[in-house]
Amino acid sequence: MWYDSFLYIVNQSFSSFGVYLPRIFAALLILIIGAALARVLKKILIKIFESVRLSSALKDTPVDLFLKNAELTTKIEEVIGSIAYWLLMLVVIYTTVSVLGLVSLSVLLARLLSYLPKVISAVIILFIGLLLAGLVESLVKGSIRTIDGKSGRLLGKFASYLVVVLSSMIAISELGIAKEFILVLFVGFVSFLALGMGLALGLGGQHMVKKMLDDWYGKFKKETAE
């Protein structure tokens, strides 16, 4: 009796395994091919960005400074390639899990994949903001350097940090994280800047501003006269 029951259980197990075996082979095939394609995509992207000399173009910009502060020793091309690699691998893993019929894990990965466009959009916004911050800093420095070098550097840094803060707020808002809080923070930040400048000018700063403007005007008048 017990022997028949044991044989029945063994037969059922092998039957279930036989039905599930094609799924395992298909999942392994998808995983292997997907991983190979992801590696190829990474190498292609790295070569493309190296050919346009992206690292050289971003040298001494806020993006380069951000990577150095984050202690990332790899080049920006490799960072972008690695991001693309893991994004594709996430899709491959989701497909593999779906083929295996792991419903709970498939649902979790599907939700994660549905959130990825927002993450990519936020990263692009932040990246553009960092590039724009470097451009704004250069423009401010270049326009004021001929009049006052120290003030030009100071105002350039201030404008650069302002652009970084604003782009960071927009990126966080794009992720859908505490939108109302970000809005309140943005309004408070702008109000703080306006109030700070008003107090600085109203409590004696007008003399310093007047002196700076007089110096700038004097230098400008002297240069135009020459």
URTAHU-V267530 format. One record per helix or strand. SS is the DSSP state (H for helix, E for strand). FROM is the first residue (numbers start at 0). LEN is the number of residues. If there is no record, write none. Layout:
SS_FROM_LEN, SS_FROM_LEN
This chain:
H_1_50, H_53_4, H_61_8, H_75_25, H_102_43, H_148_26, H_178_47
